[in-house]
Amino acid sequence: MSKPRILICLVCGCERGSWVNPKLCLSLLRLARGPRFDIEVTVSDAPHIHVARNTCMVKARESNVDFLIQLDSDITLPEHFADVLSDVISRNLDVVGLGYALFGAVAKDKWAICPPISAGIFGNEYREVGSVPAGILIIRSAVWQQVPGPWFKYEWKADEIASRQMDEDMYFCELAGKFGFKVWTHNDVAGHLKTVDMSGVITGAVSVQNLSDEISQIRAQRTPGRKVWTAADQAALDAVKARQSSQKPGMAGTLLQKIGIR
């Protein structure tokens, strides 16, 4: 029996600077080396997210694969994702999206798992839903074979600022539903690193530069030719270094603070 042919398409356009998180890379290596699937991995880095997602669909159609997996580059796969994927294929489910943490999707100004975790009908693992976010999306080939593209696009309100009415992933789920395909979520949850908010990093970098300038000023106060570094000089330098240490959390630390882990 031939193995299911799967195209994994990493979506990493301008939002994430064509970056793919290392943990996801390791997960994909393990998945591709496994015996259960015939996997090809590609990248879609179009500057607009809906174009990138539509490009994934076109690549899947041209590659004549059985399933397409779209992964945002800041997603981390759950530990037993290979088992989930094998089960989705055996059930021949149309569209499956795993939940992950999103800010403001369920409640304003709060992080929450979307879609919410809930008991389903297949061994308390699956639940049919109207839509799922597309950060980790498994799509059966019949969808792009029977539904005409574009499959992903934004819809805008008819107000004077043309505000957004529907995101590209919600549009896709509604479109698939109109053609009789079912959308499911699974109780296994993916990780979501989210796009880094650079404001804290930049602020920290400016503070560090200011403190470095202070160190330079302290050293410049030494009179020419004086070779003795006094206790007062050392105390002032130690105070500056202490502030420097406290104001430079690093990019990883800043990100963890932003999402409330630290």
JOTA-V57421 format. One record per backbone hydrogen bond with DSSP energy under -0.5 kcal/mol. CO is the residue of the C=O (numbers start at 1). NH is the residue of the N-H. Records with the same first field share a line. If there is no record, write none. Layout:
CO=NH ; NH
This chain:
4=6 ; 38
5=66 ; 67
6=8 ; 40
7=9 ; 69
8=10 ; 42
9=11 ; 71
10=12 ; 44
11=73
13=16 ; 18
14=17
16=19
21=24 ; 25
22=26
23=27
24=28
25=29
26=30
27=31
28=32
29=33
30=34
31=34
36=4
37=39
38=6
40=8
42=10
43=45
44=12
48=52
49=53
50=54
51=55
52=56
53=57
54=58
55=59
56=60
57=61
58=62
59=63
60=64 ; 65
61=64
66=141
67=7
68=70 ; 139
69=9 ; 71
70=137
71=11
72=75
73=21
74=193
76=191
78=81
80=83 ; 84
81=85
82=86
83=87
84=88
85=89
86=90
87=91
88=92 ; 93
89=92
94=140
95=184
96=138
97=186
99=190
100=114
102=104 ; 112
107=110
110=104
112=102
114=100
121=123
122=125
125=187
126=121 ; 122
127=185
129=183
133=136
135=72
136=98
137=70 ; 139
138=96
139=68
140=143 ; 144
141=145
142=146
143=147
146=148
155=165 ; 166
159=162
163=157
166=155
167=171
168=172
169=173
170=174
171=175
172=176
173=177
174=178
175=179
176=179 ; 181
177=180
182=95
183=129
184=97
185=127
186=99
188=99
191=76
196=198
197=200 ; 201
198=202
199=203
200=204
201=205
202=206
203=207
204=208
205=209
206=210
207=211
208=212
209=213
210=214
211=215
212=216
213=217
214=218
215=219
216=220
217=221
218=221
219=222
223=226
227=229
228=230
230=234
231=235
232=236
233=237
234=238
235=239
236=240
237=241
238=242
239=243
240=244
241=245
242=246
243=247
245=248
249=253
250=254
251=255
252=256
253=257
254=258
255=259
256=261 ; 262
257=260
